């Protein structure tokens, strides 16, 4: 897994062409003869159709052809966006509806991303790792293989200042629900973070931490392993 450098991300955002994509349902006369922009995808049949493209192009065409257009409805979910969403079609993972995953995110094989998760640019999700409902992974946050990040948890992200270090969760870690792990923290391999903990400093491998701020309460034992077992059946994909 490769973690992006903060300056790489800053350069990517700075140089990206800002986008305000829209979907427009339109009704009117002679729609086929209207140029809605070279990059606009139009699906027009008769006097109705749907347009997909940049608002600046479609808006200009609508204003110039008011006499031919009876009505239109615009669907729009972003403005001057610098980072597109990740193309999910060939990602070998289970990604459920409502997850927001931005471009330049790495997702490992058989990972699971649940509803409402938000994963920012430069983040890494390892193989067989589950990112549960409504988890927030900030920019460059990195989670290793065979981990579980509990529902509602926040892994703080850092893009600026570029010198700041992101959250790193090593392999085999279990993070309970509604935890907060602050920037610069490394959670060591095999550790368990109890639900609701706020982690402000590094967590040693194979320990259990709890509280606000989180402190080590014990070493990992067989009882803890039993309570935090991860089921591979949840991560298995159908073979295509």
Secondary structure, DSSP 4 states (H G I P E B T S, - for coil): --PPPHHHHHHHHHHSPPB-EEEEEEEESSGGG----TT-EEEEETTEEEEEEEHHHHHHHHHHTGGGEEEEEEEE--SSBSSPBP--TT-SSEE-TT-EEBSS-EE-TT-EE-TT-EE-TT-EE-TT-EE-TT-EE-TT-EE-SS-EE-TT-EE----SSTTSPPPEE-TT-EE-TT-EE-TT-EE-TT-EE-TT-EE-S-B-TTEEEETBTTEEEEE--HHHHHHT---GGGGPPPP-
